[in-house]
Each structure stands twice: as structure tokens, then as C-alpha cells.
Amino acid sequence: MSGAPESPQEAGEQQAAPVAVATPPVVAPPPTVPPAPFEVFPHWRAPRTPPTRLLLGAAAAAGLTTAVVLPVDASGIGWFIAAVVAAVVVAAVAARSYRLAPTPHARRGYAIDASWALAAVALAGVAAVRDAEWLVGLCILAAGCAASIAVAGRHFRSLVFSTMAVGLAAFRALPWVGKAIREGRAGGGAGGSAARTVVAALIGGCLLAVFAPLLASADPAFARVLGELVPTLDDTAVARVTFFVLAAGAVLGCGFLLAAPPVPLEPRVSGPARLRRVEWALPVGLLVALFGLFVGVQFATLFGSDDYVRRTAGVTYAEYARGGFWQLLAVTVLALGVVLLASRYAPAPTRTDRVWKRSLLAALAGCTLVIVLSAVRRMWLYQEAYGFTTLRLVVLTCELWLGVCFLLVLVAVLRLRARPLVREMAAAGVVALLALAALNPDGFVAAYDVDRYAATGQLDTLYLGTLSADAVPALDRLPQPQRCEVLPRIVAGLPAQEESWTSWNASRATAREILADLRC
């Protein structure tokens, strides 16, 4: 009945009935994504397309040419030929395989790249005209760095990384080429058949290299037969194979860079200036005052007369010059760092700040230029008193290069240009190295010391005998018996003739003609 009272159990069930509450739907967890592999260069990905046949052919051509023409025994014209061939094949790959942007900005970038490439070829050409090993080695090293900058310089902020980019790209190109071989093997066709043939030949060569020595060591008769069939690999053959691998790898690295240059990084947005004017202007101003005082003393002493130096310093002009060159060289390098840091980090938000920045940094750069001139004059006076050596000449060239760097910095300071001038300084260094090679350091030192001997009667025959064939034309002007004291020691280190045409060197050829009638 509807009016009957509910039982206690039913009443309890009605009171304990749960209230419906809206619960959020259960969301399934997102699928687990495996972490991305660690990438050393996150902005530099591998190309999506496999290497073209043109690139592979160019790498093979550059490798074969380098292996054939590069001299093993001494420097020679082969370095220049190998550099020209490598530059031509890389330019062909860049022009035909990868589209180049025709914009004016891109054209300026291509012109800069071409300048670096021409500098690399010119540096490699030093091996054909100079015999000094230290100069040729320095030029070959600089040629490799300049070539890497020519290919990768516009894609990396760091100049140091740009000089190593082609070598790193060559290692990264190995899996890229391996992927192309695998794709060709899977796809079949002429390309796949050729790739399978190359892989099979490499595997067969590796198997022969493992089992042939074991069988030869097991049976002397088989070892004699194998020795007659297989040519002996000497150091020259190993060097040729190494040249091929390095040249082909370098071209593949260039193709890797051209096919997939790094993604340009976003420009850094500078935050609000954290330095107040007094915090950077005070230390720079004190340094300017110190440099100004030193410059004033320099005009009274080093740029003065020998009598004044004797009265004030108590030493001769040459001794005074010798005592401070290395300190001034260190001051020049440190001051260059101060100017670059202040130019980069000293804020100039207002017109007054810009005037202070221009004035102080320009004064510091100007005073340092005078210090550079003082150091150059010190070294020149020292060499006039004690004679020239190639080391002193190279150090003098470095000081002049630092002076050019300060001129570049001075122009940048006047324009309030905050971007570092590292690339411009590196370009000035390449020009200085080419100028030093054109000067012929060994020949210049020998010629000056011969003239000094004619004027003073002082000559270091032991040192002159250690010079290269570059000094022979100048040393041939020495009178007897000094001529026979110096030239035979140079003849002892000069090969009678070149082992091959790739080792031809203009300086050694000229020295042989002069020394042909040497009678000592």
C-alpha cells in the first residue's frame, strides 16, 4: 500500500543511495615517443637526397689526381695542380648540382667565397716556387683552412668551426654515401649494379688482405708465388692511397655542405644594457691615459736620437730596441682583445654614450697603433745591429698584421660596428702570408746579410748555411772563402734531381743552375 510505512532496511538504502557525480573521462596517456638521438650539430642535418653521380665522379677525379700528382719526397708543383683540380671539380658540383640563389646579396657572398678559394689555390702554389719547408708547410695548412672557409664560411658564425667544417662534413658524408649505395642495391638498375660491384670488390679486397698473409706465412713456396704476383706496397704506395682518401673525402665533404648547409641560427637579441657608462669608460679611460703617457715617452726616446737614448736609458739604440719588443708585442695582443670586448659589450643607447665609446676606443686604438710602430721600429733596429733571421722577419710580419687588425678595429669603432671582425682579420692574415711568400724570407735574409757583410765585415756563416735553396741566388754574391763556407752546406741538403715532374720547384731548379759550377 502506498500509505504503508517503509521498512528500516528500505529507509536505510534510500538514505545511503550515492549521489551521481560527474567524473571526468579517462584520458589515455600519450604514446611513448623514443627520445631523439643526441645530435652534435642540431642545426646541420644530413641531405634528404642521395649524392649525385656528378659528386661521386668529382670525388673520384679529385682523389685520383691528388694521388698521382702530389709529391711525396718534397714540395713541388703537384700541390698547385691538385689544388686547381679540386677547386674546379667543387665549383662544377656547386654550379650544376645545387641551385645558387641569384639575389645581389647572394652574389656578394659567392664573390667572397671565390676570393677565399683563389687564396687557397695561391697558397698551395707557394709549394711550386719556394723551398723553405716551414713556409711551405704553413701555406699548405692555411690553404686547407681557406678552402674550408670558401665552402662553409657563410653558414657558420664561428670562424674556427668554418676552418674545420669540410673535414667534419667528410666524416658525416660516409653514412650519406653508404645510404646511397644501399638504396641503389635495393632499387637495382645500372646504378645499383655498379654499387654492388664496388661493394663486392671492396669486400673481396678485405678478404684477400686477411687470408693472403696467413697462407703466405704457412708455406714458403706459396709466399714466393704470391710475392711474384702481388706488387710490394711501400711507403709511397701507402701515401698515394692516403692522398686519394683525403682528397676524395674532402670533395664529398664539400658536396655534403653544399647539399645541406646548416640552418641559419636566429640572430641574438641583445637585452637591456647591464653596464653603466662609468663601469666600462673608467677602466678604458685609465688604459688610454697609460698608453698616452707611453706614446709620449716613445716620441722622445725611440723616435729620437741615439745620444738621447744613451743619456736617458744608459744603453745603445740597438740594446734599447732589443729590450722591449716582446713586451710590446704582448701589449698589442692584449690591447686588441680589450678593444674587441669593449666594442662588443660596451652599451651605447644614447648619443652621449656613443660619443664616449667612439672617443675612448678610437684613442685606445690610435695609441696602440703607435705602440705597434714602436715595436716594428725596435725589431728593425735590432736586426740592423745583429743581422736578419727568418724568425725575426716572421715576428715582424706578425706585428705588421696586428697593426692592420687595429686599423680595421679603428674603422669599426668609428662606425660603432659591434660585429666581431674575425673574418676580416683572418683575410688580412692570409694576405700577409702570401706577401711573406712573395718576399721570399730566406732570400731576403740572405741578401740583407750579404749587404751587411760588405758594409761591416760581420757574417754568421753557420746560420746562413741552414737556409733553404731560396737563399742561393743571394748567397752566390758572397766572396771567397765565405762562399765555400756557406753554399756546400745548402748543397748537402739539396737533392741532385727531382724524383718526378710533380716535385718540380722553381727555387730548387734555380739553385741547381747556380751551384752547377761550384768549385770548393
NUDRENNU-321516 format. One record per residue (C-alpha): residue number from 1; x, y, z; residue in one letter. Coordinates in nm, 3 decimals. Last residue first. Layout:
N
   lonu        xx        yy        zz   romar
    NUM         X         Y         Z       a
...
This chain:
520
   lonu        xx        yy        zz   romar
    520    13.507     2.441    -5.342       c
    519    13.420     2.467    -5.710       r
    518    13.053     2.547    -5.767       l
    517    12.978     2.529    -6.142       d
    516    12.641     2.352    -6.106       a
    515    12.554     2.552    -5.795       l
    514    12.384     2.832    -5.987       i
    513    12.183     2.601    -6.212       e
    512    12.093     2.380    -5.916       r
    511    11.972     2.682    -5.717       a
    510    11.742     2.792    -6.000       t
    509    11.583     2.447    -6.017       a
    508    11.545     2.439    -5.637       r
    507    11.363     2.772    -5.638       s
    506    11.136     2.681    -5.929       a
    505    11.023     2.351    -5.778       n
    504    10.949     2.033    -5.972       w
    503    10.824     1.757    -5.744       s
    502    10.537     1.659    -5.977       t
    501    10.792     1.607    -6.255       w
    500    10.934     1.311    -6.070       s
    499    11.226     1.218    -5.845       e
    498    11.367     1.569    -5.868       e
    497    11.740     1.599    -5.920       q
    496    12.058     1.608    -5.714       a
    495    11.858     1.657    -5.397       p
    494    11.952     1.968    -5.191       l
    493    12.052     1.917    -4.826       g
    492    12.422     1.879    -4.900       a
    491    12.409     2.167    -5.150       v
    490    12.300     2.401    -4.869       i
    489    12.603     2.301    -4.662       r
    488    12.823     2.343    -4.968       p
    487    12.693     2.701    -5.014       l
    486    12.801     2.850    -4.680       v
    485    13.173     2.802    -4.625       e
    484    13.254     2.799    -4.996       c
    483    13.101     3.145    -5.039       r
    482    13.280     3.271    -4.729       q
    481    13.618     3.186    -4.885       p
    480    13.565     3.356    -5.126       q
    479    13.325     3.642    -5.190       p
    478    12.950     3.621    -5.133       l
    477    12.728     3.702    -5.431       r
    476    12.614     3.338    -5.459       d
    475    12.448     3.388    -5.121       l
    474    12.173     3.596    -5.283       a
    473    12.092     3.341    -5.556       p
    472    12.120     3.052    -5.303       v
    471    11.874     3.186    -5.043       a
    470    11.561     3.012    -5.175       d
    469    11.756     2.684    -5.171       a
    468    11.696     2.668    -4.799       s
    467    11.881     2.831    -4.511       l
    466    12.093     2.636    -4.262       t
    465    12.425     2.751    -4.414       g
    464    12.329     3.112    -4.346       l
    463    12.322     3.035    -3.973       y
    462    12.674     2.891    -3.963       l
    461    12.808     3.166    -4.190       t
    460    12.708     3.443    -3.950       d
    459    12.867     3.744    -4.119       l
    458    13.021     4.067    -3.992       q
    457    13.252     4.262    -4.228       g
    456    13.056     4.584    -4.166       t
    455    12.949     4.715    -4.507       a
    454    13.002     4.411    -4.732       a
    453    12.881     4.186    -4.453       y
    452    12.562     4.393    -4.420       r
    451    12.499     4.353    -4.793       d
    450    12.536     3.976    -4.758       v
    449    12.311     3.980    -4.451       d
    448    12.043     4.169    -4.641       y
    447    12.055     3.932    -4.937       a
    446    12.046     3.623    -4.716       a
    445    11.751     3.749    -4.512       v
    444    11.556     3.842    -4.825       f
    443    11.630     3.508    -4.992       g
    442    11.520     3.313    -4.686       d
    441    11.205     3.524    -4.648       p
    440    11.096     3.511    -5.016       n
    439    10.902     3.841    -5.038       l
    438    10.627     3.668    -5.237       a
    437    10.588     3.414    -4.956       a
    436    10.565     3.694    -4.699       l
    435    10.306     3.871    -4.914       a
    434    10.103     3.549    -4.933       l
    433    10.121     3.517    -4.554       l
    432    10.018     3.880    -4.506       a
    431     9.723     3.836    -4.744       v
    430     9.612     3.528    -4.548       v
    429     9.643     3.723    -4.222       g
    428     9.437     4.009    -4.364       a
    427     9.166     3.757    -4.452       a
    426     9.180     3.624    -4.096       a
    425     9.141     3.979    -3.963       m
    424     8.839     4.034    -4.188       e
    423     8.691     3.707    -4.067       r
    422     8.748     3.795    -3.701       v
    421     8.600     4.143    -3.726       l
    420     8.345     4.093    -3.450       p
    419     8.003     4.254    -3.500       r
    418     7.953     4.562    -3.280       a
    417     8.001     4.823    -3.551       r
    416     8.006     5.166    -3.392       l
    415     8.117     5.319    -3.727       r
    414     8.417     5.485    -3.562       l
    413     8.481     5.163    -3.375       v
    412     8.468     4.954    -3.691       a
    411     8.720     5.181    -3.864       v
    410     8.951     5.160    -3.562       l
    409     8.910     4.782    -3.549       v
    408     9.018     4.751    -3.911       l
    407     9.319     4.973    -3.843       l
    406     9.394     4.765    -3.535       f
    405     9.394     4.448    -3.745       c
    404     9.636     4.613    -3.987       v
    403     9.871     4.682    -3.696       g
    402     9.839     4.321    -3.585       l
    401     9.950     4.219    -3.935       w
    400    10.254     4.443    -3.900       l
    399    10.341     4.269    -3.573       e
    398    10.302     3.929    -3.738       c
    397    10.534     4.037    -4.020       t
    396    10.797     4.142    -3.765       l
    395    10.767     3.802    -3.599       v
    394    10.821     3.637    -3.939       v
    393    11.128     3.852    -4.007       l
    392    11.273     3.777    -3.665       r
    391    11.225     3.405    -3.726       l
    390    11.375     3.429    -4.076       t
    389    11.689     3.588    -3.941       t
    388    11.831     3.937    -4.003       f
    387    12.151     4.077    -3.858       g
    386    12.263     4.200    -3.517       y
    385    12.254     4.580    -3.546       a
    384    12.015     4.619    -3.839       e
    383    11.805     4.339    -3.694       q
    382    11.768     4.521    -3.363       y
    381    11.684     4.847    -3.535       l
    380    11.410     4.674    -3.737       w
    379    11.275     4.498    -3.428       m
    378    11.256     4.824    -3.235       r
    377    11.096     5.004    -3.529       r
    376    10.826     4.742    -3.553       v
    375    10.763     4.762    -3.178       a
    374    10.736     5.141    -3.192       s
    373    10.503     5.126    -3.490       l
    372    10.283     4.882    -3.298       v
    371    10.291     5.113    -2.994       i
    370    10.178     5.398    -3.221       v
    369     9.893     5.178    -3.340       l
    368     9.811     5.108    -2.976       t
    367     9.772     5.480    -2.913       c
    366     9.528     5.504    -3.204       g
    365     9.327     5.201    -3.092       a
    364     9.297     5.340    -2.738       l
    363     9.202     5.685    -2.867       a
    362     8.943     5.531    -3.101       a
    361     8.806     5.324    -2.813       l
    360     8.777     5.627    -2.585       l
    359     8.632     5.870    -2.840       s
    358     8.390     5.637    -3.015       r
    357     8.251     5.498    -2.690       k
    356     8.219     5.839    -2.525       w
    355     8.043     5.985    -2.830       v
    354     7.812     5.683    -2.849       r
    353     7.726     5.715    -2.481       d
    352     7.639     6.082    -2.529       t
    351     7.414     5.996    -2.824       r
    350     7.224     5.745    -2.617       t
    349     7.200     5.364    -2.619       p
    348     7.576     5.298    -2.641       a
    347     7.645     4.982    -2.445       p
    346     8.001     4.849    -2.404       a
    345     7.981     4.477    -2.483       y
    344     8.113     4.431    -2.837       r
    343     8.338     4.734    -2.881       s
    342     8.466     4.691    -2.527       a
    341     8.550     4.326    -2.592       l
    340     8.719     4.399    -2.924       l
    339     8.918     4.691    -2.780       v
    338     9.035     4.488    -2.481       v
    337     9.137     4.194    -2.700       g
    336     9.340     4.418    -2.928       l
    335     9.505     4.570    -2.621       a
    334     9.613     4.224    -2.508       l
    333     9.771     4.144    -2.847       v
    332     9.949     4.479    -2.870       t
    331    10.075     4.463    -2.510       v
    330    10.222     4.118    -2.577       a
    329    10.407     4.252    -2.882       l
    328    10.523     4.549    -2.677       l
    327    10.671     4.314    -2.419       q
    326    10.842     4.116    -2.693       w
    325    10.996     4.427    -2.843       f
    324    11.120     4.584    -2.521       g
    323    11.486     4.502    -2.461       g
    322    11.606     4.462    -2.818       r
    321    11.528     4.821    -2.914       a
    320    11.720     4.962    -2.618       y
    319    12.013     4.733    -2.695       e
    318    12.011     4.851    -3.057       a
    317    11.996     5.220    -2.962       y
    316    12.273     5.186    -2.710       t
    315    12.218     5.174    -2.336       v
    314    12.219     5.426    -2.046       g
    313    11.845     5.485    -2.067       a
    312    11.833     5.865    -2.051       t
    311    12.176     5.979    -2.175       r
    310    12.232     5.690    -2.416       r
    309    11.879     5.722    -2.556       v
    308    11.927     6.097    -2.614       y
    307    12.256     6.037    -2.796       d
    306    12.096     5.774    -3.024       d
    305    11.833     6.020    -3.144       s
    304    11.455     6.044    -3.109       g
    303    11.183     5.815    -3.229       f
    302    11.286     5.558    -2.970       l
    301    11.330     5.818    -2.700       t
    300    11.119     6.136    -2.705       a
    299    10.841     6.006    -2.927       f
    298    10.833     5.689    -2.721       q
    297    10.790     5.882    -2.396       v
    296    10.477     6.049    -2.531       g
    295    10.344     5.714    -2.651       v
    294    10.393     5.569    -2.302       f
    293    10.198     5.854    -2.143       l
    292     9.917     5.809    -2.396       g
    291     9.909     5.436    -2.330       f
    290     9.864     5.496    -1.959       l
    289     9.593     5.756    -2.016       a
    288     9.413     5.526    -2.260       v
    287     9.427     5.244    -2.004       l
    286     9.273     5.472    -1.741       l
    285     8.999     5.569    -1.985       g
    284     8.924     5.205    -2.065       v
    283     8.893     5.126    -1.695       p
    282     8.663     5.429    -1.633       l
    281     8.455     5.403    -1.951       a
    280     8.332     5.050    -1.880       w
    279     8.170     5.088    -1.540       e
    278     8.127     5.464    -1.576       v
    277     7.885     5.424    -1.863       r
    276     7.667     5.178    -1.681       r
    275     7.681     4.817    -1.778       l
    274     7.371     4.599    -1.785       r
    273     7.237     4.719    -2.117       a
    272     6.895     4.579    -2.186       p
    271     6.883     4.254    -2.376       g
    270     7.052     4.176    -2.701       s
    269     6.851     3.967    -2.940       v
    268     7.073     3.701    -3.089       r
    267     7.014     3.645    -3.453       p
    266     6.831     3.320    -3.527       e
    265     7.062     3.048    -3.642       l
    264     7.092     2.969    -4.008       p
    263     7.005     2.604    -4.078       v
    262     7.327     2.428    -4.167       p
    261     7.406     2.370    -4.534       p
    260     7.259     2.056    -4.685       a
    259     7.362     1.992    -5.045       a
    258     7.656     2.234    -5.046       l
    257     7.790     2.107    -4.716       l
    256     7.762     1.743    -4.818       f
    255     7.920     1.822    -5.155       g
    254     8.214     1.989    -4.980       c
    253     8.250     1.685    -4.754       g
    252     8.245     1.457    -5.059       l
    251     8.523     1.673    -5.209       v
    250     8.726     1.645    -4.887       a
    249     8.672     1.270    -4.872       g
    248     8.801     1.227    -5.226       a
    247     9.111     1.433    -5.143       a
    246     9.182     1.256    -4.814       l
    245     9.120     0.905    -4.949       v
    244     9.329     0.960    -5.261       f
    243     9.618     1.114    -5.067       f
    242     9.615     0.820    -4.824       t
    241     9.627     0.572    -5.113       v
    240     9.922     0.761    -5.260       r
    239    10.099     0.766    -4.921       a
    238    10.056     0.391    -4.884       v
    237    10.203     0.344    -5.231       a
    236    10.499     0.566    -5.144       t
    235    10.560     0.382    -4.816       d
    234    10.600     0.054    -5.000       d
    233    10.339    -0.197    -5.110       l
    232    10.508    -0.490    -5.280       t
    231    10.346    -0.598    -5.605       p
    230    10.133    -0.914    -5.594       v
    229    10.205    -1.194    -5.839       l
    228    10.574    -1.251    -5.772       e
    227    10.529    -1.222    -5.395       g
    226    10.235    -1.463    -5.408       l
    225    10.446    -1.723    -5.584       v
    224    10.726    -1.681    -5.332       r
    223    10.481    -1.698    -5.036       a
    222    10.324    -2.010    -5.183       f
    221    10.664    -2.177    -5.175       a
    220    10.727    -2.051    -4.820       p
    219    10.401    -2.211    -4.690       d
    218    10.216    -2.104    -4.371       a
    217    10.330    -1.740    -4.371       s
    216    10.195    -1.695    -4.722       a
    215     9.864    -1.854    -4.623       l
    214     9.820    -1.612    -4.332       l
    213     9.931    -1.311    -4.538       p
    212     9.677    -1.399    -4.813       a
    211     9.384    -1.459    -4.575       f
    210     9.323    -1.111    -4.430       v
    209     9.415    -0.883    -4.722       a
    208     9.239    -1.121    -4.960       l
    207     8.918    -1.093    -4.757       l
    206     8.942    -0.713    -4.748       c
    205     8.993    -0.699    -5.123       g
    204     8.692    -0.921    -5.179       g
    203     8.477    -0.698    -4.960       i
    202     8.591    -0.390    -5.153       l
    201     8.525    -0.558    -5.487       a
    200     8.178    -0.670    -5.375       a
    199     8.095    -0.316    -5.263       v
    198     8.209    -0.173    -5.596       v
    197     8.009    -0.433    -5.790       t
    196     7.701    -0.375    -5.580       r
    195     7.726    -0.001    -5.648       a
    194     7.762    -0.062    -6.021       a
    193     7.458    -0.289    -6.023       s
    192     7.253    -0.040    -5.823       g
    191     7.337     0.242    -6.061       g
    190     7.260     0.032    -6.366       a
    189     6.926    -0.088    -6.231       g
    188     6.856    -0.233    -5.889       g
    187     6.647    -0.037    -5.641       g
    186     6.764    -0.217    -5.329       a
    185     7.132    -0.201    -5.423       r
    184     7.098     0.161    -5.526       g
    183     6.931     0.248    -5.198       e
    182     7.208     0.074    -5.006       r
    181     7.477     0.256    -5.204       i
    180     7.304     0.590    -5.149       a
    179     7.281     0.518    -4.778       k
    178     7.653     0.443    -4.770       g
    177     7.722     0.776    -4.939       v
    176     7.532     0.959    -4.663       w
    175     7.684     0.731    -4.398       p
    174     8.030     0.850    -4.514       l
    173     7.928     1.212    -4.571       a
    172     7.933     1.287    -4.196       r
    171     8.304     1.212    -4.188       f
    170     8.367     1.443    -4.484       a
    169     8.142     1.706    -4.324       a
    168     8.374     1.717    -4.024       l
    167     8.673     1.779    -4.252       g
    166     8.481     2.038    -4.452       v
    165     8.370     2.220    -4.135       a
    164     8.713     2.251    -3.973       m
    163     8.803     2.603    -4.095       t
    162     8.440     2.709    -4.053       s
    161     8.448     2.596    -3.690       f
    160     8.733     2.836    -3.619       v
    159     8.549     3.115    -3.800       l
    158     8.249     3.069    -3.574       s
    157     7.923     3.202    -3.711       r
    156     7.876     2.920    -3.957       f
    155     7.697     2.909    -4.293       h
    154     7.883     3.182    -4.481       r
    153     8.224     3.027    -4.423       g
    152     8.136     2.674    -4.534       a
    151     8.277     2.632    -4.885       v
    150     8.529     2.916    -4.901       a
    149     8.605     2.877    -4.530       i
    148     8.708     2.515    -4.591       s
    147     8.933     2.624    -4.878       a
    146     9.092     2.894    -4.659       a
    145     9.167     2.640    -4.384       c
    144     9.325     2.396    -4.629       g
    143     9.532     2.672    -4.787       a
    142     9.649     2.791    -4.444       a
    141     9.791     2.446    -4.373       l
    140     9.958     2.438    -4.714       i
    139    10.100     2.789    -4.658       c
    138    10.245     2.700    -4.317       l
    137    10.404     2.384    -4.455       g
    136    10.552     2.573    -4.750       v
    135    10.698     2.842    -4.523       l
    134    10.846     2.595    -4.273       w
    133    10.988     2.380    -4.551       e
    132    11.169     2.665    -4.727       a
    131    11.179     2.563    -5.096       d
    130    10.958     2.827    -5.257       r
    129    10.811     2.842    -5.611       v
    128    10.599     2.530    -5.653       a
    127    10.499     2.492    -5.287       a
    126    10.375     2.853    -5.292       v
    125    10.103     2.734    -5.533       g
    124     9.906     2.588    -5.242       a
    123     9.872     2.940    -5.101       l
    122     9.753     3.069    -5.438       a
    121     9.492     2.792    -5.463       v
    120     9.363     2.871    -5.112       a
    119     9.355     3.245    -5.190       a
    118     9.152     3.171    -5.503       l
    117     8.905     2.973    -5.292       a
    116     8.879     3.252    -5.032       w
    115     8.810     3.503    -5.308       s
    114     8.550     3.272    -5.463       a
    113     8.368     3.253    -5.130       d
    112     8.367     3.632    -5.104       i
    111     8.229     3.659    -5.459       a
    110     7.966     3.399    -5.377       y
    109     7.854     3.602    -5.076       g
    108     7.828     3.916    -5.287       r
    107     7.620     3.720    -5.538       r
    106     7.394     3.600    -5.257       a
    105     7.323     3.958    -5.151       h
    104     7.250     4.054    -5.512       p
    103     6.999     3.767    -5.545       t
    102     7.069     3.487    -5.793       p
    101     7.049     3.200    -5.540       a
    100     7.261     2.904    -5.645       l
     99     7.093     2.582    -5.743       r
     98     7.283     2.272    -5.646       y
     97     7.409     2.001    -5.883       s
     96     7.541     2.205    -6.173       r
     95     7.714     2.510    -6.022       a
     94     7.821     2.363    -5.687       a
     93     7.945     2.039    -5.842       v
     92     8.138     2.229    -6.108       a
     91     8.290     2.460    -5.846       a
     90     8.395     2.155    -5.642       v
     89     8.551     1.999    -5.953       v
     88     8.742     2.316    -6.042       v
     87     8.873     2.384    -5.690       a
     86     8.993     2.023    -5.650       a
     85     9.169     2.034    -5.987       v
     84     9.341     2.365    -5.904       v
     83     9.452     2.242    -5.561       a
     82     9.594     1.918    -5.705       a
     81     9.786     2.112    -5.970       i
     80     9.930     2.353    -5.710       f
     79    10.040     2.071    -5.480       w
     78    10.196     1.889    -5.776       g
     77    10.418     2.190    -5.847       i
     76    10.659     2.084    -5.577       g
     75    10.728     2.016    -5.213       s
     74    10.947     1.716    -5.137       a
     73    10.951     1.335    -5.128       d
     72    10.584     1.252    -5.165       v
     71    10.476     1.479    -5.446       p
     70    10.101     1.513    -5.517       l
     69    10.042     1.444    -5.885       v
     68     9.905     1.088    -5.892       v
     67     9.717     1.057    -5.563       a
     66     9.582     1.410    -5.598       t
     65     9.453     1.342    -5.947       t
     64     9.295     1.013    -5.842       l
     63     9.122     1.168    -5.542       g
     62     9.000     1.474    -5.732       a
     61     8.858     1.256    -6.009       a
     60     8.694     1.014    -5.763       a
     59     8.535     1.297    -5.568       a
     58     8.416     1.460    -5.891       a
     57     8.266     1.132    -6.008       g
     56     8.080     1.089    -5.679       l
     55     7.957     1.449    -5.697       l
     54     7.846     1.414    -6.059       l
     53     7.672     1.088    -5.979       r
     52     7.460     1.276    -5.730       t
     51     7.473     1.218    -5.357       p
     50     7.145     1.094    -5.209       p
     49     6.859     1.336    -5.144       t
     48     6.746     1.433    -4.797       r
     47     7.078     1.592    -4.706       p
     46     7.203     1.537    -4.350       a
     45     7.102     1.788    -4.084       r
     44     7.304     2.081    -3.951       w
     43     7.110     2.286    -3.695       h
     42     7.123     2.017    -3.427       p
     41     7.501     1.975    -3.470       f
     40     7.620     1.722    -3.211       v
     39     7.292     1.542    -3.228       e
     38     7.188     1.310    -2.945       f
     37     6.928     1.068    -3.068       p
     36     6.569     1.174    -3.026       a
     35     6.397     1.024    -2.727       p
     34     6.151     0.748    -2.806       p
     33     5.795     0.873    -2.809       v
     32     5.562     0.700    -2.564       t
     31     5.207     0.728    -2.680       p
     30     5.007     0.984    -2.493       p
     29     4.829     0.857    -2.184       p
     28     4.462     0.766    -2.234       a
     27     4.224     1.019    -2.094       v
     26     3.967     0.884    -1.850       v
     25     3.659     1.094    -1.877       p
     24     3.600     1.342    -1.598       p
     23     3.359     1.231    -1.331       t
     22     3.010     1.384    -1.300       a
     21     2.874     1.292    -0.955       v
     20     2.556     1.089    -0.907       a
     19     2.460     1.093    -0.538       v
     18     2.500     0.762    -0.367       p
     17     2.197     0.593    -0.208       a
     16     2.262     0.565     0.167       a
     15     1.940     0.737     0.271       q
     14     1.726     0.527     0.036       q
     13     1.900     0.206     0.147       e
     12     1.847     0.297     0.511       g
     11     1.478     0.354     0.452       a
     10     1.447     0.021     0.275       e
      9     1.614    -0.157     0.566       q
      8     1.402     0.029     0.824       p
      7     1.085    -0.082     0.647       s
      6     0.879     0.181     0.481       e
      5     0.543     0.285     0.633       p
      4     0.231     0.182     0.448       a
      3     0.048     0.469     0.273       g
      2     0.117     0.347    -0.073       s
      1     0.000     0.000     0.000       m
